[in-house]
Amino acid sequence: MVEDVNKDLKDRYCKFVSKIPTFKDKQAKLGHWEDAIKSFNLYSVKNCSQKLDIIGKIVEGSEFGFRSFYKKYFTNFLFLKDFLLARIILIGEKISGTISNNRITKYEHARALEFIKKKGLLFEYLEFIKSFGIKSEMQTIRYFYYLKNLNDVLEKQQIKGKLNFLEIGAGAGGFSLFCFKKISVFRYVIVDLPEMLGYAAYQILKYRPDLSVVYPDEFNEGLFGKENKPTVYFLLPKQIEYLPENFFNVILNFTSFSEMAPEEIIRYFSYIYKIGKQGAIFYNVNRVKQLSKKEEDGVIINNPLLFPYGNNDEILSFGTDEFHYATRTGIGVIPTMTISRIARIKSNN
């Protein structure tokens, strides 16, 4: 619980939140996260406890945040109740296509539970989220499944030691929390819009207050890489240019490239191939996305099959994302094409 976190850590977080308006890029296109960013409108709130309470409610009420169990226990019964509900929903889907057409959260969660069960990972997943004291959601299952994929690749490719991670667009930081739990991560850099960094930093504060954190205004290029304990960096999009070359072992992007203008995608890819180590893992899952319907802008379609990948990448897997199709496909419903790609990059492409 955030209430139990050291006061100095909370005050430091609140100080960062109060500075977010000074970090904002007025030219940035908000896209998919527009509602979440507009919700981050609490700069007039002076009291730190009130800020934390407001942000906590936004995060828990969103599609990207964890939802805590507010009881001192977490039993398998609570989870299995959800699973039984999922089975009922899935039986209903076979009877009525109208249920399948519904994008309500509980239906997506039901399909995600069925997916993870078919993979033989249901009870491993249960034990994993039990350690966080959080409720099962479609998003937590997705994070867990992607984590399993990533961890399997790291083991097969024998990438070990204190690893450096970069995630571009991290939502509320849920995947970073899962990575710290399962993988030997030493530095985890999150690059995102300032308001989204506020959400991610909140969850790190809540679930892993033991981690060292560095906020955008605290970033020191000369000190980066000299930490003596596991550290999370929260950086703005423009700060990626200050990260050292040939540094990161793992680079991640889940869904946010789809939301970016083509020139921004090209910019990020140019840095990825500079700051990723030779043979670094680059794992991204993105969907085909039409960005603009305005006549004056023309129609821009992002296609992850056409992203500017390096010619010399060693592709480990490349194809449709199983999880997306399992959770979004219903009777008479075909989801947007979503592509998963895992590769070892060559930074001298």
FENLIN-V272646 format. One record per backbone hydrogen bond with DSSP energy under -1.0 kcal/mol. CO is the residue of the C=O (numbers start at 0). NH is the residue of the N-H. If there is no record, write none. Layout:
co->CO nh->NH
co->CO nh->NH
This chain:
co->0 nh->3
co->1 nh->4
co->5 nh->9
co->6 nh->10
co->7 nh->11
co->8 nh->12
co->9 nh->13
co->10 nh->14
co->11 nh->15
co->12 nh->16
co->13 nh->17
co->15 nh->18
co->16 nh->19
co->18 nh->21
co->19 nh->22
co->24 nh->27
co->29 nh->32
co->30 nh->33
co->32 nh->36
co->33 nh->37
co->34 nh->38
co->36 nh->39
co->38 nh->40
co->41 nh->44
co->46 nh->50
co->47 nh->51
co->48 nh->52
co->49 nh->53
co->50 nh->54
co->51 nh->55
co->52 nh->56
co->53 nh->57
co->54 nh->58
co->55 nh->59
co->56 nh->60
co->58 nh->61
co->66 nh->134
co->74 nh->78
co->75 nh->79
co->76 nh->80
co->77 nh->81
co->78 nh->82
co->79 nh->83
co->80 nh->84
co->81 nh->85
co->82 nh->86
co->83 nh->87
co->84 nh->88
co->85 nh->89
co->86 nh->90
co->87 nh->91
co->88 nh->92
co->89 nh->93
co->91 nh->95
co->96 nh->100
co->98 nh->101
co->103 nh->106
co->103 nh->107
co->104 nh->108
co->105 nh->109
co->106 nh->110
co->107 nh->111
co->108 nh->112
co->109 nh->113
co->110 nh->114
co->111 nh->115
co->112 nh->116
co->113 nh->117
co->114 nh->118
co->115 nh->120
co->116 nh->119
co->120 nh->124
co->121 nh->125
co->122 nh->126
co->123 nh->127
co->124 nh->128
co->125 nh->129
co->126 nh->130
co->128 nh->131
co->128 nh->132
co->128 nh->133
co->132 nh->68
co->136 nh->140
co->137 nh->141
co->138 nh->142
co->139 nh->143
co->140 nh->144
co->141 nh->145
co->142 nh->146
co->143 nh->147
co->144 nh->148
co->145 nh->149
co->146 nh->150
co->147 nh->151
co->148 nh->152
co->149 nh->153
co->150 nh->154
co->151 nh->155
co->152 nh->156
co->153 nh->158
co->162 nh->185
co->162 nh->186
co->163 nh->248
co->163 nh->249
co->164 nh->188
co->165 nh->251
co->166 nh->190
co->169 nh->172
co->172 nh->176
co->173 nh->177
co->174 nh->178
co->175 nh->179
co->176 nh->180
co->177 nh->181
co->178 nh->182
co->182 nh->184
co->183 nh->162
co->185 nh->230
co->186 nh->164
co->187 nh->232
co->188 nh->166
co->189 nh->234
co->190 nh->168
co->192 nh->196
co->193 nh->197
co->194 nh->198
co->195 nh->199
co->196 nh->200
co->197 nh->201
co->198 nh->202
co->199 nh->203
co->200 nh->204
co->201 nh->205
co->202 nh->206
co->203 nh->207
co->207 nh->210
co->211 nh->231
co->213 nh->233
co->214 nh->217
co->219 nh->222
co->219 nh->223
co->222 nh->225
co->229 nh->211
co->230 nh->187
co->231 nh->213
co->232 nh->189
co->234 nh->191
co->235 nh->238
co->236 nh->239
co->238 nh->241
co->239 nh->242
co->247 nh->276
co->248 nh->280
co->249 nh->165
co->250 nh->282
co->251 nh->167
co->252 nh->284
co->255 nh->258
co->256 nh->259
co->260 nh->264
co->261 nh->265
co->262 nh->266
co->263 nh->267
co->264 nh->268
co->265 nh->269
co->266 nh->270
co->267 nh->271
co->268 nh->272
co->270 nh->273
co->270 nh->274
co->271 nh->275
co->273 nh->245
co->274 nh->246
co->274 nh->247
co->276 nh->279
co->279 nh->344
co->280 nh->250
co->281 nh->342
co->282 nh->252
co->283 nh->340
co->284 nh->254
co->285 nh->338
co->288 nh->301
co->293 nh->297
co->299 nh->290
co->301 nh->288
co->302 nh->305
co->306 nh->308
co->309 nh->312
co->313 nh->343
co->316 nh->341
co->318 nh->339
co->320 nh->324
co->321 nh->325
co->322 nh->326
co->323 nh->327
co->324 nh->328
co->329 nh->332
co->336 nh->287
co->337 nh->320
co->338 nh->285
co->339 nh->318
co->340 nh->283
co->341 nh->315
co->341 nh->316
co->342 nh->281
co->343 nh->313
co->344 nh->278
co->345 nh->348
